[in-house]
Amino acid sequence: MNEQDLNLYIGNNINKIRKIIEDTCKRVGRDSKEVMLLAVSKTKPIDYIKSAINKEQRVFGENKVQEILDKYEHNLDVSWHMIGHLQTNKVKYIVDKVDLIHSVESLKLANTINKEAQKKNVVCDILVEVNVAEEDSKFGINIEECETFIRQISELPNIRVRGLMTIAPFVDNPEENRVHFRKLKEVFVDINNKNIHNVNMDVLSMGMSNDYEVAIEEGSTIVRVGTGIFGVR
């Protein structure tokens, strides 16, 4: 695909998704400014990202540390989010390069992020990954462990807990995931109401290309869309 066609293709996709976000928010009485579109650019070359930037897309999510590092070198005026499983030995490479880590699901990882953030003199914004559907193939803590886990990591001075994230099951009918999104929103509200020291959550990252409308209806503030913007990998 040449540059002009790529710009048109990605631009049209972004317009379409923004319109769906706007319409969905209107339908449930939300302000569309509450919902961030996170473009999942994993495995996509830099020219795809530049085409998205041409449509004022400024937030991108990556699954792998090396890919973040490679793309970071291009000095693009964008915000990078780490959305994939993060190994502790890779934390030091990205802790000062990403604006949000979506996938914190162990005390070991939280402690490592805190330690590496201290070395770089930054406070790292994180989300706690929750395996709401309790799928064996997915990372994340169980929903029942959520409050205890957040209380534990809230004591870490160089971590700021911003909210929760989940990866719902891949289903043909997005309605099947409504129960998972609703459950996570309830936990999100409940924990916020506990007024835990150093925890003021405002981010709920849930919903991907196939189910983000339902996620928005249930309170998502970040939808992670890759295929819907860039096409099938």
Secondary structure as UniProt FT lines:
FT   HELIX           3..28
FT   HELIX           32..34
FT   STRAND          36..40
FT   TURN            42..43
FT   HELIX           46..53
FT   TURN            54..56
FT   STRAND          59..62
FT   HELIX           65..72
FT   TURN            73..74
FT   STRAND          79..82
FT   HELIX           88..90
FT   HELIX           91..94
FT   TURN            95..97
FT   STRAND          100..104
FT   HELIX           107..120
FT   STRAND          124..130
FT   TURN            132..133
FT   TURN            136..137
FT   HELIX           143..145
FT   HELIX           146..153
FT   TURN            154..155
FT   TURN            157..158
FT   STRAND          159..165
FT   HELIX           174..177
FT   HELIX           178..193
FT   TURN            194..195
FT   TURN            197..198
FT   STRAND          199..208
FT   TURN            209..211
FT   HELIX           212..217
FT   TURN            218..219
FT   STRAND          222..225
FT   HELIX           227..230
//
